Amino acid sequence: MIKRFRATFRLLLKSPQFVVSLILLSVIGFLTVFGPLITPWEPWSIDATKRFAGPSLQHWLGNDEFGRDIFSNIVYGARISLIVSILSMTFASVVGVIIGMVAGYFRGAWEMLAMRGTDIMLCFPPMLMAIFLVALTGPSIVNLVFVIGILFIPRFARIAYSSTLSVAEIQYVEGARAIGARNWFILLRHILPNILAPLFVQFSLGLGSAILIESGLSFLGLGPPPPAASWGRMISTAQRYLSVSPFGVLWPSIFISATVIAVNLLGDALRDTLDPRIRNRSE
């Protein structure tokens, strides 16, 4: 397993997309973790004398309409966005993989119920369903995690289902059944390790979509309630003063775009490296 991981990582290092995404994510991760130690300003610290001030040595990215430090708000907003996206994708992947593997392995009624349920969920636009569910449950970080996770369960379930269908027919799985191995052992030992590659790709690509959904909900006032910082709410409040100062909209938009581009590049690199058909064509 370790040798396989090292070989895969060496292949990834040959991908320009992976290198670029690794650099961008490293910078964003560094600012997220160590940003509060770099800037002396609290995100909720108000200074009316510095309203709409531009970038300076004290406030690197300028100040917003309340005189708050934009860099501090972006750093704390990054924490919210990354936590929500990572936790929601983890929840979606665990639940979706279980549903998809059970449906693909046992077939029958399980398959019909699981796949028809995912088809119904995929019929609704994700953002519209997210607005409805958050408005129903209330805006909070925990609710956002579960709502965004529910939106992505069908994607993981479909991938796990189709991959399980193909792997379940391989001879070593049939051999495990013939010697009397338990179903849960076959699923965890023989099937799950062989369907992880497309799931990793979906996880990385889903992170970018989750960040956009969280930012969109925050923009509409359905994100984490104040005083929690949020990129989407920063843009929503700053757009009213765009003619006075563009920095309140510019910097959060740049960070959202950079983060989404980074995780999408990571997903593309993983897809190109882990999918043998694409890798063989490129070689």
N, C-alpha and C positions, 0 to 999 in steps of 0.2 A: 504493500500500500504506500509506504514512504517513497519507494523507488518510483512508483507510478506518479506520485504527486510531484516529485522532483523533475521527472521527465516532462510532465505537463507544464510545469512552471517554466522550464527552459524553452519550451515551444511558445509559451505566452510572451516571453521576453523578446522573441523575434518579431512579435506583432507590433507595429507602430501604434495601432489603436490602444493596445493594452498599456504601452509605455506612457502615452499621453494621458489616458484615464488614471493610471497609477499616480502620475505627478499631480494632476488636478485633485484627485481624492485625498492625496497626502497633504496638500496645502489646505484643503477645506477641513480635513480631519484635525490638522494641527491647530488651525484657528478655532475650531469648535472646542477642543480640549484645553488649549493653553491661552485662548483669546482673553478670558477674564483676568489672567495673570499679566497680560501685556498692557491692557488699557486700565487706567485708574478710575474710569467712570462707570457708574452703575447704569443699567439701561433705563431705569425709571427716574434717574436724577435730572431734575428740571432746572434750567437756567434761562430765565426770560430774556436776559441781556444778549443771548447768543442765538436767538431765533433765526432760522434760515441761514446761519453762518456757513460759509464754504469750508472746504478742507483746510486744515492748519496743522501745525506741529502738535498741538494739544488734542485736536479732534481730527483724526486722519481723514475721515470721510465726510466731515461736516456735521451740522446739527439740524434737527427737524423743526417742526412748527412750535414745539414746546421747549426748544433748546436742548433736547436730549441728544446724547452722542449716538450717531447713526451706526458707527462701527460696533459699539457695545450691543445695540439692539440686533444687528445682523448676526453677531456671534451667538447671542442667546436664542435668536430665532432659528439658527442652524441646528442648535441642540434639539429644539422642538421638532423641526422637520425631519431630521435624521432619526430621532427616537421613534416618532410616529411611523415613518416609512419602514424602518427595519423591523419593528415589532409587528406591524400589520402584515408585512410579507412573511414573517416567521409564522404567525397565526394562520395565514392563508395557505402556506405551503404544507404545514403539518396536517391541517384538516383536509385540504384538497388532495394531498397524496394518499391519505387513508381512504377517502371516498373513492378515488380513482383506482387504487390498487385492489380494493375489495370488489368493485364493480368489474374490473378486468379479469380478476382471478376466479371469482365464484360465478360470474355471469348470472343468468336467470333474472329473477325478480329484483335482486340487488342492482344489476346492470340497468334495468329499465327505470327504476326509481331514481337512481343517482344521475344517469345521463339525461333523462327528461327534465329533472330538476335543474341541472346546470344549463340546459338549453333554454329553459324559461328565464333564468337569471340573466343569460347573455342577450336576451331580447331587449332588455332595458338599457338605455344609455347610462354609463357608469356615473357621470357627474349628476344626472338627474336623480338617480337612485341614492347617491350619497347625500344630496341636499334633503331628500325626503327622510332618510333614516336619521340624519343628524338633527333635523328639525323635530323629529319624533322623540328621540332619546335625549336631546339636549347637548350643547357644545361643551366638550371636555376632552382631555387628552385620551382618557380610557375609551370613551365612546368613539373617538376618531379612529383609534387603533382597531377596534372591532368592526366599525362600519367599513373602513377601507379594506380590512382583511376579508370581510364577507364579499366585497365586490370582486376580489381576485381569487376566491376559492374555486369558481368554475374553471378558470384558466389552468390552475394546477391540476384540478381533477381531470380535465380532458387530456392533458399531457401524460399524467400518470396512467390514465386508463388505456390510451392508445399504446404506450410503451409497454405496459403490463401484458396486453394482448399478444404482442410480438414475442416478448421474452418468455411468456408462459408456455409457448410451444417449442422452446429449445430443448434438446435432448437431456441436458443435465437437470432441468426442472422436472421433466417426466421421469428421469431416473430417481430423483429424490422422492417423488410420489410413490414410485414402485417399491422402494425400500421402507416405506411407511413413515416418512418424515411428516411432522405435523405441519398444518397449513401455515401457521404463524411463523414457523421456522423457515419454510420455503420463501415466504414473502419477505422476511427480514434478511435472510442469508443469501438467497439466490436471485431474487427479483429486484429488491430495492437498490443494491449497489450497482446494478446494470441499467438503471433508469435515471441515475442522478444527473447525468450530463445535461439533458434538456431541462431538467428542473432547476439546475444552477443558472442556466441562461435565462429562464423565465423569472427567477428570483431577482437577478440583476436588472433586467429590463423593467420588472415591476416596481423596483425602487424609484426609478425616474417618474413613472406614472403616479405613484403614491405621493411623491413630493409635489407634483403639479396639482393633484386633487386636494391635498392638505392646504396648499397655498390658495387654491381657488375657493375652498370653503372659508378660510380665514379672510379672504378678500370680501366675501359676502357676509361676514360677521358671524359665521358658524364654526369658527376655529376655537382654539383654547382661549378662554376669557381672560381679560386683563387681570393682573399686570404681566401675564406671560407674554413674552415677545414672539412675534410671528412675522415672517416675511410677507405673507399675503395681506395681513392687516396693516403693515407698514406702507405697502403700496396703496391700499385702499384709502388711508387717511392722508397720505402725501399727495395723491392725485388732485386734490382740491386746490393745492397750492403750487401746481406744476409751473404756472407762469411766474411765480415768485422765486422758487428754487427747485431745480430738477433733481437734486441729489437724493431726496427722500424716495423717489421712484426709481432713479437710475441704479443705485447700488444694490438694493434688494433684487431688482430684475436681473442684474448681472450675476449675482450669486445663485439665483434660482436657475438661470440658463446654464451656468458653468457646472453646477451640480448635476443637472439632468443630462447634459452632454457627456459628462464624465461617466455616469453609470450606464448610459446607452452605449458608449464606446466600449466599456467593459463587457457589456452583454454581447456586443458584436464580436469582440475578440474571443470570448469564451465559446460562442457559437462556431466561429471559424476554426478554432483549435480543437474543440471536443467533438465536432461532427466529422467523422472520417470521410464522408462523401465530399464535403466542401474542401477538406484538407487535401484529399487526393487530387481534386481538380486543380487546386492552386499549385500543387507540386508537379 
